[in-house]
Amino acid sequence: MQAVTIKLSSQGQLVIPEAIREKLHWDQEMELTLVPVGDGVMLQRPPEPGKRNLADLRGMLHYEGPPIPLDTLCKPVELTDEESEAYRR
């Protein structure tokens, strides 16, 4: 999708071109969320109730110990033969 230049009206309104609205399936009276981004804004559909996005999961798994080095976190898990067999079942 190409960037389009539009003008802000004297009443602070924007008109989103029809081609863009059709491509995004945005209908009349549809609610949109206006998100400040850097020196501009982003329009998006509001999140559907009950659905989460990745940003909502930040901090979900809380850890209160000392910092763990990244190479330790990325190390493969070593399973015993018994654990491996139980995992396959």
VONUDREN-54520 format. One line per 4 residues: number of its first residue (from 1); their letters; for each residue x, y, z of N, C-alpha, C, O. Coordinates in Angstrom, 1 decimal. Each point is the difference from the previous one (the first is absolute). Layout:
<pts>
NUM	a	X/Y/Z/X/Y/Z/X/Y/Z/X/Y/Z | ...
</pts>
This chain:
<pts>
1	mqav	0.8/-1.2/0.0/-0.8/1.2/0.0/0.9/1.2/0.0/1.0/0.1/0.8 | -1.3/0.9/-1.7/0.8/1.2/-0.1/-0.4/1.0/1.0/-1.2/0.1/0.5 | 2.1/0.8/-0.1/-0.3/1.1/0.9/-0.7/1.0/-0.8/0.2/0.2/-1.1 | -1.2/0.5/1.8/-0.8/1.0/-0.6/0.1/1.3/0.9/0.0/-0.1/1.2
5	tikl	0.1/1.2/-1.9/0.0/1.3/0.8/-1.5/0.5/0.0/-0.6/0.2/-1.0 | 0.2/0.2/2.2/-1.4/0.5/0.2/0.2/1.3/0.9/1.0/0.2/0.6 | -2.1/0.6/-0.6/0.1/1.2/0.8/-1.0/-0.1/1.2/-1.0/-0.6/-0.1 | 1.5/1.3/1.1/-0.8/0.1/1.2/-1.0/1.2/-0.1/0.5/1.1/-0.4
9	ssqg	-1.8/-1.3/0.6/-0.9/1.1/-0.2/0.1/1.0/1.1/0.7/-0.3/1.0 | -1.4/1.4/-1.2/0.0/1.0/1.1/-0.7/-0.5/1.3/0.2/0.6/1.0 | -1.0/-1.6/-1.1/-0.6/-0.6/1.1/0.8/-1.2/0.6/-0.5/-0.7/0.8 | 1.7/0.4/-1.4/0.8/-1.0/0.5/-0.4/-1.4/-0.5/0.4/-1.0/0.6
13	qlvi	-1.1/1.0/-1.8/-0.4/-1.3/-0.5/0.9/-0.4/-1.2/0.6/0.8/-0.7 | -0.6/-2.1/0.5/0.8/-0.6/-1.1/-1.0/-0.8/-0.9/-0.9/-0.6/0.6 | 1.1/0.5/-1.9/-0.7/-0.9/-0.8/0.9/-1.1/-0.5/1.0/0.3/-0.7 | -1.3/-1.5/1.0/0.8/-1.1/-0.4/-0.5/-0.4/-1.4/-1.1/-0.3/-0.1
17	peai	2.0/0.2/-0.9/-0.4/-0.3/-1.3/-0.8/-1.3/-0.1/0.3/-1.0/0.7 | -1.3/1.0/-1.6/-0.8/-1.2/-0.1/0.7/-1.3/-0.3/-0.3/-1.0/0.5 | 1.4/1.1/-1.4/0.7/-1.2/-0.3/0.7/-0.6/1.2/0.0/-1.2/0.1 | 0.5/2.0/0.8/0.6/-0.5/1.2/-1.1/-0.6/0.9/0.3/-1.0/0.6
21	rekl	-1.4/1.7/-0.4/-1.1/-0.5/0.9/-0.4/-1.4/-0.5/-0.3/-0.9/0.8 | 0.1/0.8/-2.1/-0.4/-1.3/-0.6/1.0/-1.1/0.2/-0.4/-1.1/0.4 | 1.6/1.4/-0.6/1.1/-1.0/0.2/0.1/-0.5/1.4/0.2/-1.2/0.3 | -0.5/2.1/0.7/0.1/-0.3/1.4/-1.4/-0.4/0.6/-0.1/-0.4/1.1
25	hwdq	-0.9/0.4/-2.0/-1.4/-0.4/0.4/-0.5/0.9/1.2/-0.6/-0.5/0.9 | 0.9/1.8/-1.1/-0.4/1.0/1.0/-1.3/0.6/-0.5/0.0/0.6/-1.1 | -1.1/-0.8/1.8/-1.3/0.5/-0.4/-0.3/1.3/0.7/0.6/0.4/1.0 | -1.7/0.3/-1.4/-0.5/1.2/0.6/-0.3/-0.2/1.5/-0.4/-1.1/0.3
29	emel	0.6/2.0/0.5/-0.3/0.0/1.4/0.9/-1.0/0.8/-0.3/-0.3/1.2 | 1.2/-0.3/-1.9/0.9/-1.0/0.7/0.9/0.7/1.0/0.5/1.1/-0.3 | -0.3/-1.6/1.5/0.9/0.6/1.0/1.4/-0.4/-0.4/0.3/-1.1/-0.4 | 0.6/2.1/0.6/1.4/-0.3/-0.3/0.8/0.5/1.3/-0.5/0.9/0.7
33	tlvp	1.6/-1.4/-0.5/0.9/0.4/1.1/1.1/0.9/-0.6/0.6/-0.5/-1.0 | -0.4/1.6/1.5/1.1/0.9/-0.4/1.2/-0.1/1.0/-0.2/0.3/1.1 | 1.3/-0.8/-1.7/1.2/-0.3/0.9/1.1/1.0/-0.4/0.5/0.0/-1.1 | 0.0/0.8/2.1/1.2/0.8/-0.3/1.2/-0.8/-0.3/0.3/-1.0/0.8
37	vgdg	0.4/1.2/-1.8/1.2/-0.7/-0.4/1.1/1.0/-0.5/-0.2/0.6/-1.0 | 1.2/-0.5/1.8/1.1/1.0/-0.4/-0.6/1.4/-0.2/-0.5/0.5/0.9 | 0.7/0.0/-2.1/-0.5/1.3/-0.3/-1.3/0.0/-0.8/-0.3/0.9/-0.7 | -0.4/-2.0/0.8/-1.2/-0.2/-0.8/-1.0/-0.8/0.8/0.1/-0.2/1.2
41	vmlq	-1.1/-0.4/-1.9/-1.0/-0.8/0.6/-0.3/-1.2/-0.9/0.3/0.0/-1.2 | -0.8/-1.1/1.8/-0.4/-1.2/-0.7/-1.5/-0.2/0.3/-0.4/0.1/1.2 | -0.4/-0.5/-2.2/-1.4/-0.3/0.2/-0.1/-1.5/-0.1/0.6/-0.7/-0.9 | -1.3/0.1/1.8/-0.2/-1.5/0.0/-1.4/-0.3/0.6/-0.6/0.8/0.7
45	rppe	0.1/-2.0/-1.0/-1.2/-0.5/0.6/0.3/-0.2/1.5/1.1/-0.4/0.4 | -2.1/0.7/0.4/0.2/-0.2/1.5/0.1/-1.6/0.2/-0.6/-0.7/-0.8 | 1.3/0.3/1.8/0.1/-1.4/0.2/-1.4/-0.6/0.3/-0.8/0.6/0.7 | 0.6/-1.8/-1.1/-1.2/-0.7/0.2/-0.1/-0.5/1.5/1.1/-0.4/0.5
49	pgkr	-2.2/0.6/0.1/-0.1/-0.4/1.4/0.4/-1.5/0.2/-0.4/-0.8/-0.8 | 1.2/0.6/1.8/0.4/-1.4/0.3/1.2/-0.5/-0.7/0.6/-1.0/0.3 | -0.1/1.8/-1.3/1.1/-0.4/-0.8/1.2/0.8/0.5/-0.1/1.1/0.5 | 1.3/-1.7/-0.5/1.2/0.6/0.5/1.0/0.1/-1.2/0.0/-0.8/-0.9
53	nlad	0.8/1.8/1.0/1.1/0.1/-1.0/1.3/-0.3/0.8/0.0/0.0/1.3 | 1.1/0.0/-2.0/1.3/-0.4/0.6/0.4/1.0/1.1/0.5/-0.4/1.1 | -0.8/1.7/-1.3/0.4/1.0/1.0/-0.8/-0.2/1.4/0.6/0.3/1.0 | -1.8/-0.9/-1.1/-0.7/-0.3/1.2/0.6/-1.0/0.9/-0.2/-0.1/1.2
57	lrgm	1.1/-0.8/-1.8/0.6/-1.1/0.7/1.3/0.4/0.8/0.5/-0.7/0.8 | 0.0/2.0/-1.1/1.2/0.4/0.6/-0.1/0.0/1.6/-1.0/0.5/0.5 | 1.9/-1.1/0.1/0.0/-0.1/1.5/-0.9/-1.1/0.6/-0.1/-0.1/1.2 | -0.5/-0.7/-2.1/-0.9/-1.0/0.5/0.7/-1.1/0.8/-0.5/-0.5/1.0
61	lhye	1.7/0.2/-1.4/0.8/-1.0/0.7/1.1/0.7/0.8/1.1/0.3/-0.4 | -1.5/0.0/1.6/0.8/0.8/0.9/1.1/-0.8/0.7/-0.3/-1.1/0.5 | 1.5/1.5/-0.6/1.2/-0.7/0.6/0.6/0.9/1.1/0.4/1.2/-0.4 | -0.2/-1.6/1.6/0.5/0.8/1.1/1.4/-0.5/0.4/0.4/0.2/1.2
65	gppi	0.4/-0.8/-2.1/1.3/-0.4/0.4/1.1/0.9/-0.6/-0.3/1.0/-0.6 | 1.5/-1.5/0.7/1.1/0.8/-0.6/-0.1/-0.1/-1.6/-0.6/-0.9/-0.5 | 1.2/1.9/-0.2/-0.1/0.0/-1.4/0.7/-1.3/-0.6/1.0/-0.5/0.5 | -1.6/-0.1/-1.5/0.5/-1.2/-0.7/0.6/0.4/-1.3/-0.7/0.6/-0.8
69	pldt	1.9/-1.0/0.6/0.7/0.4/-1.3/-0.8/-0.6/-1.2/-0.5/-1.1/0.1 | 0.5/1.8/-1.2/-0.7/-0.5/-1.2/0.5/-1.3/-0.5/-0.8/-0.8/-0.4 | 2.1/0.6/0.4/0.5/-1.3/-0.5/-0.5/-1.2/0.9/-0.1/-1.1/-0.5 | -0.1/1.3/1.8/-0.6/-1.0/0.9/-1.5/-0.3/-0.4/-0.4/-1.1/0.0
73	lckp	-0.3/2.2/-0.2/-1.4/-0.1/-0.4/-0.2/-0.8/-1.3/-1.0/-0.7/-0.2 | 1.9/0.9/-0.7/-0.1/-0.6/-1.4/0.6/-1.4/-0.1/0.0/-0.6/-1.0 | 0.6/0.1/2.1/0.6/-1.3/0.0/-1.0/-1.0/-0.2/-1.1/0.1/0.6 | 1.3/-1.2/-1.4/-1.0/-1.1/-0.2/-0.2/-0.7/1.4/0.9/-0.1/0.8
77	velt	-2.1/-0.4/-0.7/-0.4/-0.7/1.2/0.5/-1.4/-0.1/-0.3/-0.7/-1.0 | 1.1/0.2/2.0/0.5/-1.3/-0.1/-0.9/-0.9/0.8/-0.3/0.2/1.2 | -0.3/-1.2/-1.9/-0.9/-1.0/0.6/0.6/-1.3/0.3/0.9/-0.4/-0.8 | -1.2/-0.2/1.9/0.4/-1.4/0.2/-0.8/-0.9/-1.0/-0.9/0.4/-0.6
81	dees	1.4/-1.7/0.5/-0.8/-0.9/-0.9/-1.4/-0.2/0.5/-0.9/-0.1/-0.8 | 0.7/0.1/2.1/-1.3/-0.2/0.6/-0.9/1.2/-0.4/-1.2/-0.2/-0.4 | 1.7/1.4/0.6/-0.7/1.2/-0.3/-0.4/0.1/-1.5/-1.1/0.4/-0.3 | 2.1/-0.8/-0.5/-0.2/0.1/-1.4/-1.1/-1.0/-0.4/-0.9/0.3/-0.8
85	eayr	0.9/-1.5/1.4/-1.0/-1.0/-0.3/-1.4/0.5/0.4/-1.0/-0.2/-0.7 | 0.9/0.7/1.9/-1.3/0.5/0.6/-0.5/1.2/-0.9/-1.2/0.1/-0.2 | 2.1/0.7/-0.3/-0.4/1.1/-0.8/-0.6/-0.5/-1.4/-1.0/0.6/-0.5 | 1.5/-1.7/0.0/-0.5/-0.5/-1.3/-1.4/-0.6/0.1/-0.7/-0.1/-1.0
89	r	0.3/-0.4/2.2/-1.3/-0.6/0.2/-1.1/0.9/-0.1/-1.2/-0.4/0.1
</pts>
